[in-house]
Amino acid sequence: MRLGQARGAATRQDRYSRLHRDREAAPKLRTMFPVVEQLRFELSFEGGGAATPVSQSHILHPPARAYFSFPCPYADCDGRFELAAAVHAAVEDPSHRIEGVLECAGSRVSDFRSKPLCRLRLHFALTAVCAPAH
């Protein structure tokens, strides 16, 4: 039905607009973590069946926005993976590295009668490259 497709497209656009607005409102990485020279995110996914999303890598430098929320890679899911706590842990840890697994708590719109939980699992490795202490 065309009405369903238009509604889904509007939802994706709303999600993209909210993500963009939130990212622009975040402080710069250098402001939040002055000692961090680089943040590296390695993201891989599990549990998506035959259409499991491909792995992702993200590198943030000091001028980047300190925004650590990653949308679920499924276009029909409204979930996010929040990695702010992991970033703080990596910066504070002596090894400056942390790994973990998160599960998407979003809902997928397969049809308008049901919205099954996504449950896609994110395996992440986060490395903070920090300036040497003086």
TIPASE-996544 format. One record per residue: x, y, z of N, C-alpha, C, CB in turn; residue in one letter. Coordinates in pm, whole numbers, padded with zeros to 5 digits, always signed. Glycine has a CB too. Layout:
residues N
XYZXYZXYZXYZa;...
end
This chain:
residues 134
+00084-00119+00000+00000+00000+00000+00088+00125+00000-00095+00000+00122m;+00054+00219-00078+00134+00341-00086+00129+00422+00043+00086+00427-00201r;+00017+00422+00111+00007+00496+00235+00111+00447+00335-00135+00484+00293l;+00128+00315+00346+00227+00257+00436+00369+00296+00398+00215+00108+00438g;+00398+00298+00271+00532+00334+00228+00561+00481+00258+00549+00307+00078q;+00465+00566+00236+00486+00709+00264+00506+00731+00414+00367+00792+00213a;+00430+00658+00494+00443+00673+00638+00581+00626+00684+00333+00594+00711r;+00629+00515+00630+00762+00465+00664+00871+00562+00621+00786+00331+00600g;+00856+00621+00505+00953+00718+00456+00957+00840+00547+00921+00761+00311a;+00840+00885+00592+00834+01000+00683+00903+00966+00815+00687+01043+00708a;+00885+00845+00864+00948+00803+00988+01099+00802+00973+00897+00665+01030t;+01151+00750+00863+01296+00751+00840+01348+00893+00833+01330+00676+00710r;+01275+00981+00766+01317+01121+00756+01317+01187+00893+01226+01198+00660q;+01216+01160+00973+01211+01216+01109+01329+01166+01192+01078+01178+01179d;+01360+01038+01180+01471+00979+01254+01603+01043+01210+01476+00826+01233r;+01622+01061+01080+01743+01123+01028+01753+01268+01078+01744+01119+00874y;+01644+01342+01074+01645+01482+01119+01680+01492+01267+01509+01548+01093s;+01623+01405+01349+01651+01405+01493+01798+01371+01518+01559+01305+01567r;+01850+01272+01447+01990+01232+01460+02083+01348+01423+02020+01109+01371l;+02054+01414+01313+02135+01527+01268+02130+01642+01370+02086+01577+01130h;+02012+01673+01419+01995+01781+01517+02071+01749+01646+01844+01803+01548r;+02059+01626+01694+02129+01587+01817+02280+01592+01799+02086+01446+01860d;+02329+01547+01684+02473+01550+01658+02525+01694+01656+02505+01480+01524r;+02454+01782+01590+02497+01922+01581+02496+01992+01717+02407+01999+01485e;+02412+01946+01809+02404+02006+01943+02513+01954+02037+02268+01979+02003a;+02580+01846+02001+02684+01787+02086+02808+01875+02086+02719+01643+02039a;+02880+01878+02200+03005+01956+02203+03113+01890+02118+03055+01973+02349p;+03218+01962+02092+03333+01907+02019+03404+01805+02107+03430+02021+01975k;+03465+01706+02044+03538+01603+02116+03650+01664+02200+03596+01499+02017l;+03720+01763+02146+03831+01826+02218+03784+01898+02343+03905+01924+02127r;+03658+01943+02345+03603+02009+02463+03569+01907+02570+03478+02091+02426t;+03509+01796+02530+03467+01694+02625+03585+01612+02678+03365+01602+02560m;+03680+01581+02590+03795+01498+02626+03922+01563+02571+03780+01351+02571f;+03979+01661+02640+04096+01734+02588+04217+01646+02559+04135+01839+02687p;+04232+01533+02629+04351+01449+02608+04334+01351+02492+04382+01372+02734v;+04215+01336+02439+04190+01237+02334+04230+01294+02198+04041+01195+02333v;+04317+01222+02130+04361+01259+01995+04280+01188+01888+04509+01228+01977e;+04221+01073+01926+04144+00996+01829+04059+00893+01904+04238+00926+01726q;+03937+00873+01855+03850+00765+01903+03822+00673+01785+03716+00819+01965l;+03845+00544+01805+03818+00447+01698+03707+00353+01742+03947+00366+01663r;+03604+00342+01660+03492+00252+01684+03495+00143+01578+03356+00329+01682f;+03496+00018+01620+03483-00096+01531+03351-00163+01568+03608-00197+01543e;+03257-00164+01475+03123-00215+01502+03092-00333+01411+03018-00105+01484l;+03046-00443+01469+02999-00556+01390+02865-00601+01446+03103-00673+01389s;+02787-00664+01362+02649-00697+01398+02623-00846+01389+02552-00621+01307f;+02527-00892+01471+02493-01034+01475+02344-01046+01504+02577-01109+01583e;+02283-01146+01442+02145-01176+01474+02045-01121+01376+02113-01125+01606g;+02088-01076+01263+01997-01019+01167+01948-01118+01063+02062-00906+01099g;+01977-01246+01081+01936-01345+00983+02020-01335+00857+01789-01328+00949g;+01956-01359+00744+02028-01359+00616+02075-01220+00576+01939-01416+00507a;+02013-01117+00628+02046-00980+00590+02115-00905+00703+01920-00905+00547a;+02215-00967+00765+02288-00902+00872+02369-00785+00816+02381-01003+00945t;+02359-00667+00879+02434-00551+00829+02586-00574+00830+02401-00428+00913p;+02655-00507+00740+02800-00518+00732+02865-00443+00848+02851-00464+00597v;+02989-00478+00877+03065-00413+00984+03091-00267+00947+03198-00487+01010s;+03114-00186+01051+03141-00044+01032+03263-00004+01114+03018+00042+01072q;+03335+00097+01065+03445+00158+01140+03424+00309+01138+03585+00119+01079s;+03446+00371+01252+03433+00517+01262+03554+00568+01339+03299+00559+01332h;+03614+00676+01291+03725+00739+01360+03688+00885+01382+03859+00726+01279i;+03697+00928+01508+03668+01067+01543+03797+01136+01588+03559+01076+01654l;+03815+01258+01541+03929+01342+01578+03879+01459+01662+04005+01392+01451h;+03968+01534+01730+03927+01641+01821+03824+01741+01767+04046+01715+01863p;+03826+01780+01638+03723+01876+01593+03584+01813+01574+03768+01938+01462p;+03574+01679+01577+03444+01612+01556+03351+01636+01674+03465+01461+01535a;+03224+01618+01650+03125+01627+01756+03135+01503+01846+02981+01640+01697r;+03124+01525+01977+03129+01415+02074+02989+01355+02085+03179+01466+02215a;+02950+01289+01979+02818+01228+01970+02838+01079+01949+02732+01292+01855y;+02792+01000+02043+02824+00858+02045+02700+00770+02037+02903+00825+02169f;+02600+00815+01967+02477+00740+01947+02472+00698+01801+02350+00825+01987s;+02463+00568+01777+02463+00515+01641+02327+00453+01612+02576+00412+01622f;+02261+00497+01505+02130+00438+01473+02145+00293+01432+02061+00519+01362p;+02043+00215+01461+02040+00077+01413+02052+00082+01261+01909+00002+01459c;+02134-00005+01202+02152+00002+01057+02031-00043+00975+02270-00082+01018p;+01932-00104+01038+01811-00140+00965+01726-00015+00943+01731-00250+01041y;+01693+00012+00819+01615+00132+00785+01476+00130+00847+01603+00145+00634a;+01422+00011+00874+01286+00004+00929+01286-00008+01082+01212-00113+00868d;+01399+00020+01148+01410+00011+01294+01427+00151+01352+01529-00080+01336c;+01364+00174+01466+01375+00305+01531+01475+00306+01647+01238+00348+01582d;+01557+00202+01658+01651+00191+01770+01784+00261+01747+01677+00048+01798g;+01855+00278+01858+01989+00338+01858+02078+00258+01951+01985+00486+01902r;+02207+00263+01924+02306+00205+02013+02378+00322+02080+02407+00112+01936f;+02366+00332+02211+02426+00442+02287+02561+00398+02341+02332+00488+02403e;+02668+00463+02296+02804+00423+02335+02876+00527+02421+02885+00395+02212l;+02805+00626+02473+02869+00730+02554+02936+00671+02678+02766+00836+02597a;+02870+00580+02746+02929+00519+02866+03056+00441+02830+02827+00426+02936a;+03055+00374+02716+03173+00300+02672+03289+00395+02640+03139+00214+02548a;+03258+00509+02580+03364+00608+02550+03427+00657+02680+03306+00728+02469v;+03345+00693+02777+03398+00739+02906+03485+00630+02970+03284+00778+03001h;+03439+00505+02965+03514+00394+03023+03648+00374+02951+03431+00264+03017a;+03648+00385+02819+03772+00367+02743+03873+00478+02773+03743+00365+02593a;+03825+00601+02785+03916+00713+02815+03976+00696+02955+03840+00848+02804v;+03896+00649+03050+03943+00635+03188+04026+00509+03211+03825+00634+03282e;+04006+00405+03131+04077+00279+03149+04224+00297+03110+04012+00166+03065d;+04317+00237+03187+04460+00251+03153+04495+00199+03013+04544+00177+03256p;+04422+00099+02965+04451+00046+02831+04388+00131+02721+04401-00098+02820s;+04297+00218+02759+04222+00304+02666+04147+00222+02561+04317+00401+02596h;+04104+00102+02600+04029+00016+02508+03918-00055+02585+04124-00087+02438r;+03805-00069+02521+03695-00141+02581+03618-00213+02471+03602-00045+02661i;+03567-00329+02505+03485-00407+02412+03355-00443+02482+03560-00536+02364e;+03250-00463+02404+03123-00499+02463+03021-00539+02358+03070-00385+02545g;+02904-00574+02408+02792-00614+02322+02668-00541+02371+02772-00770+02325v;+02595-00483+02278+02467-00419+02307+02360-00481+02217+02474-00264+02287l;+02238-00482+02266+02127-00532+02185+02033-00417+02153+02051-00647+02259e;+01992-00408+02028+01900-00302+01985+01764-00325+02050+01888-00298+01830c;+01715-00223+02117+01584-00231+02182+01476-00164+02096+01590-00164+02321a;+01510-00130+01974+01413-00065+01885+01312-00164+01830+01485+00005+01771g;+01215-00109+01761+01112-00190+01696+01126-00178+01545+00971-00147+01741s;+01101-00288+01479+01105-00290+01333+00962-00291+01280+01184-00412+01278r;+00938-00212+01179+00804-00202+01121+00800-00293+01000+00769-00055+01083v;+00760-00418+01023+00747-00509+00909+00610-00494+00845+00770-00656+00954s;+00512-00460+00925+00380-00421+00877+00319-00336+00987+00288-00547+00841d;+00205-00277+00963+00150-00183+01059+00070-00249+01170+00064-00084+00988f;+00050-00381+01162-00021-00451+01269+00073-00495+01380-00095-00572+01212r;+00199-00519+01346+00294-00563+01448+00425-00486+01432+00319-00716+01439s;+00490-00462+01543+00621-00398+01543+00713-00484+01628+00613-00250+01599k;+00770-00590+01567+00856-00679+01645+00982-00608+01692+00894-00802+01563p;+01032-00651+01808+01158-00597+01858+01271-00636+01765+01187-00646+02002l;+01364-00547+01746+01475-00569+01654+01572-00675+01707+01550-00437+01629c;+01627-00650+01824+01721-00742+01890+01851-00767+01814+01653-00873+01914r;+01885-00682+01720+02014-00693+01652+02122-00669+01757+02026-00592+01531l;+02226-00749+01758+02334-00733+01854+02452-00661+01790+02379-00870+01909r;+02502-00564+01863+02620-00488+01822+02738-00534+01906+02596-00334+01836l;+02842-00581+01841+02969-00610+01907+03059-00491+01876+03033-00750+01859h;+03110-00427+01980+03193-00309+01955+03327-00320+02025+03120-00183+02002f;+03425-00256+01963+03557-00236+02021+03586-00087+02007+03670-00326+01951a;+03622-00026+02115+03644+00119+02117+03783+00146+02172+03535+00191+02203l;+03861+00222+02097+03997+00257+02138+04011+00408+02141+04101+00194+02043t;+04061+00459+02253+04088+00602+02267+04240+00621+02260+04028+00659+02402a;+04284+00698+02163+04426+00734+02154+04442+00867+02226+04477+00744+02002v;+04517+00864+02336+04529+00983+02420+04671+01041+02413+04492+00950+02565c;+04678+01172+02432+04807+01240+02436+04884+01195+02559+04788+01394+02436a;+05016+01182+02548+05096+01142+02666+05083+01245+02776+05245+01124+02628p;+05081+01195+02899+05073+01286+03016+05205+01362+03029+05042+01207+03149a;+05195+01487+03068+05316+01571+03081+05373+01560+03220+05285+01717+03050h;
end
